[in-house]
Amino acid sequence: MIEYVSITPFNLLQLTFNRVHNLKPIYNTMGLFDFFFNKSNKVNWEEIKTSDKVYPQPAISIIMIQSESGKPATGWIDLAYKDYPYKKHCPINLQFNIWLDENSPVPDMGTVEEYFVNMLKPKCIVHRVARVATDFGMEMDLYIDNSEFALQVLNELSESEDKLVEFGCGLNYDPQWKEYDRITQLLT
């Protein structure tokens, strides 16, 4: 289940305690399971993170959908992640809702995407998997490996007076990337 929330200090604090601390037993259990039953797939994530294997070669597919109001909208999905072998190392799905006001000058969607990715990249591996235009602005899906840092950054950003755009963000623990699979179904 995806949890959509407006990013406020209280919500982030609640997400931090409810999500981040609850993830630790899951990671420990999964690690124990992998240790006994999945020895052939041992991967040193710390090595992968610093190698060129961490990000696959992009395979962008442009999509055309209908917005909630019935207007045509475009977006993209990166199909390079369909068989990405390190999904379990980036189990946190961030789903951004970004509100772009027609009456004020706003940057293009690529600039907005870079803004959020650059905020997270200092301590997160950030996989951009999809982006779509909406009636209110855009939605963007990312997968990351460091939820604690992401929550800290998003909390600080939500409180900032000079943030680039207004946004909301949902946090979803999704180690099998089921949300990504759901998004790729838009292509069929």
Secondary structure, DSSP 8 states (H G I E B T S, - for coil): --EEEE--HHHHHHHIIIIIHHHHHHHHHHHHHHHHH-GGG---HHHHHTSTTSS----EEEEEEE-TTS-EEEEEEEGGGTT-TTGGGS-EEEEEEEE--TTS----HHHHHHHHHHHHTTT--EEEEEEEE-SSEEEEEEEES-HHHHHHHHHHHHH-TT-SSEEEEEEEE-TT-HHHHHHHGGG-
